[in-house]
Amino acid sequence: MRNNEAFIQKLQEDERFHYFTQPVEPDIGEKVRDAEFLLRKDGLLVNVEGWSHPQGYLVGEVLYTPDEYGDKRILGQPYRKITLYNGTYESIPYAERAEILNKVDPCLNQVETNPYFCEI
């Protein structure tokens, strides 16, 4: 995963995106709500799932990952949808997603579970 700190900093300084680029604290509690989107510092775009999250964790689905060959542009950067086979709209089975997510971030290495948990 490439370093996106300069990109995140640019978004934080832009008044249009400032609200969306605030750090998430470990005591996430009720601060994040179901169906909100979060952009991690490494560029992963995550859809929050649920209203309650275990202490220090976020329950959600990784939707997009930065990818120089990605076919979707998000905030001016190329991304790819991590849950679909490249170049198709065919979903990757959950059992196979764990391996793909592990390559993006080892803390996402979980087998046959949905949603995936990751320490924040």
The 8 nearest C-alpha neighbors of each residue, nearest first, counted from 0:
[[1, 103, 2, 41, 104, 65, 42, 102],
 [0, 2, 3, 41, 65, 42, 66, 4],
 [1, 3, 4, 41, 0, 40, 5, 42],
 [2, 4, 6, 41, 5, 40, 42, 7],
 [3, 5, 7, 6, 2, 8, 40, 41],
 [6, 4, 8, 7, 3, 9, 2, 10],
 [5, 7, 9, 3, 4, 8, 10, 42],
 [8, 6, 10, 4, 9, 5, 3, 11],
 [9, 7, 11, 5, 10, 6, 4, 12],
 [8, 10, 6, 12, 7, 11, 5, 13],
 [11, 9, 7, 13, 12, 8, 16, 17],
 [12, 10, 17, 8, 9, 13, 20, 7],
 [11, 13, 9, 10, 14, 17, 8, 16],
 [12, 14, 10, 15, 11, 16, 17, 9],
 [13, 15, 17, 16, 12, 11, 18, 10],
 [16, 14, 13, 17, 18, 10, 19, 12],
 [17, 15, 19, 14, 10, 18, 13, 11],
 [16, 18, 11, 14, 20, 19, 13, 15],
 [19, 17, 16, 20, 21, 15, 11, 14],
 [20, 18, 16, 17, 21, 37, 38, 11],
 [21, 19, 17, 11, 18, 22, 16, 10],
 [20, 22, 19, 18, 23, 17, 11, 38],
 [21, 23, 24, 20, 39, 40, 19, 38],
 [24, 22, 21, 25, 27, 119, 26, 30],
 [23, 25, 26, 27, 22, 119, 55, 30],
 [24, 26, 55, 27, 119, 23, 54, 56],
 [27, 25, 24, 28, 55, 54, 23, 56],
 [26, 28, 25, 24, 30, 29, 31, 23],
 [29, 27, 26, 30, 52, 51, 31, 54],
 [28, 30, 31, 27, 32, 51, 50, 52],
 [31, 29, 27, 28, 32, 23, 26, 24],
 [32, 30, 29, 27, 33, 35, 28, 50],
 [33, 31, 50, 35, 34, 30, 49, 29],
 [32, 34, 49, 48, 50, 47, 35, 31],
 [35, 33, 47, 46, 48, 32, 36, 49],
 [36, 34, 47, 33, 46, 32, 37, 31],
 [35, 37, 46, 45, 47, 34, 38, 44],
 [36, 38, 45, 44, 39, 46, 35, 19],
 [37, 39, 44, 43, 42, 45, 40, 36],
 [38, 40, 42, 43, 41, 37, 44, 45],
 [39, 41, 42, 3, 4, 7, 38, 43],
 [40, 42, 39, 3, 43, 2, 0, 1],
 [41, 43, 39, 40, 38, 65, 3, 44],
 [44, 42, 64, 39, 38, 41, 63, 45],
 [43, 45, 38, 63, 62, 37, 61, 42],
 [46, 44, 61, 37, 60, 36, 62, 43],
 [45, 47, 36, 60, 59, 34, 35, 48],
 [48, 46, 59, 34, 35, 33, 36, 58],
 [49, 47, 59, 33, 58, 34, 46, 60],
 [50, 48, 33, 51, 47, 32, 58, 52],
 [49, 51, 32, 33, 52, 29, 48, 31],
 [50, 52, 49, 28, 29, 53, 32, 58],
 [51, 53, 57, 58, 56, 54, 28, 50],
 [54, 52, 56, 55, 51, 57, 58, 28],
 [53, 55, 56, 26, 52, 25, 27, 28],
 [56, 54, 25, 119, 26, 118, 53, 27],
 [57, 55, 118, 53, 119, 54, 117, 52],
 [56, 58, 52, 59, 116, 117, 119, 118],
 [59, 57, 116, 48, 52, 47, 114, 115],
 [60, 58, 47, 48, 46, 114, 57, 45],
 [59, 61, 46, 45, 62, 114, 115, 47],
 [60, 62, 45, 44, 63, 46, 59, 43],
 [61, 63, 45, 44, 80, 81, 60, 46],
 [64, 62, 80, 44, 81, 79, 43, 61],
 [63, 65, 43, 78, 79, 66, 81, 44],
 [66, 64, 78, 42, 77, 79, 43, 67],
 [67, 65, 78, 69, 68, 77, 79, 64],
 [66, 68, 69, 77, 65, 78, 76, 79],
 [69, 67, 66, 70, 77, 78, 79, 65],
 [70, 68, 79, 78, 66, 77, 67, 71],
 [69, 71, 79, 78, 68, 77, 72, 86],
 [72, 70, 78, 77, 69, 79, 73, 80],
 [71, 73, 77, 76, 75, 78, 74, 70],
 [74, 72, 75, 76, 71, 77, 78, 65],
 [73, 75, 76, 72, 77, 10, 6, 16],
 [74, 76, 73, 72, 77, 71, 78, 6],
 [75, 77, 72, 73, 74, 78, 65, 67],
 [76, 78, 72, 69, 67, 71, 66, 65],
 [79, 77, 65, 69, 66, 71, 64, 72],
 [78, 80, 69, 63, 64, 70, 81, 66],
 [81, 79, 63, 82, 62, 83, 64, 78],
 [80, 82, 63, 83, 62, 79, 64, 61],
 [81, 83, 91, 80, 90, 62, 96, 84],
 [84, 82, 90, 91, 89, 81, 88, 80],
 [83, 85, 87, 89, 91, 86, 90, 88],
 [86, 84, 87, 83, 79, 80, 88, 81],
 [85, 87, 84, 88, 70, 83, 89, 69],
 [88, 86, 89, 85, 84, 83, 90, 80],
 [87, 89, 83, 90, 84, 86, 85, 82],
 [90, 88, 87, 83, 84, 91, 82, 85],
 [91, 89, 83, 82, 92, 88, 84, 87],
 [90, 92, 83, 82, 84, 93, 96, 95],
 [93, 91, 95, 94, 90, 96, 82, 83],
 [92, 94, 96, 95, 111, 91, 97, 112],
 [93, 95, 111, 92, 96, 110, 97, 112],
 [96, 94, 93, 92, 97, 98, 91, 99],
 [95, 97, 93, 99, 98, 94, 100, 92],
 [96, 98, 100, 109, 108, 95, 99, 110],
 [97, 99, 101, 96, 100, 95, 102, 108],
 [100, 98, 96, 102, 101, 97, 103, 95],
 [99, 101, 103, 97, 102, 98, 107, 96],
 [102, 100, 105, 108, 104, 98, 107, 103],
 [101, 103, 100, 99, 104, 105, 98, 108],
 [102, 104, 100, 101, 0, 99, 105, 107],
 [103, 105, 101, 106, 107, 102, 100, 108],
 [106, 104, 101, 107, 108, 102, 103, 100],
 [107, 105, 108, 104, 117, 101, 118, 109],
 [108, 106, 105, 101, 104, 100, 117, 109],
 [109, 107, 101, 105, 97, 106, 100, 98],
 [110, 108, 97, 107, 112, 111, 115, 101],
 [109, 111, 97, 112, 94, 108, 98, 93],
 [112, 110, 94, 93, 109, 113, 97, 95],
 [113, 111, 110, 114, 115, 109, 93, 94],
 [114, 112, 115, 111, 93, 60, 116, 59],
 [113, 115, 59, 112, 60, 58, 116, 48],
 [116, 114, 113, 112, 59, 60, 107, 58],
 [117, 115, 58, 57, 114, 107, 56, 118],
 [118, 116, 107, 106, 56, 119, 57, 115],
 [117, 119, 56, 55, 116, 57, 106, 25],
 [118, 56, 55, 117, 25, 57, 23, 24]]
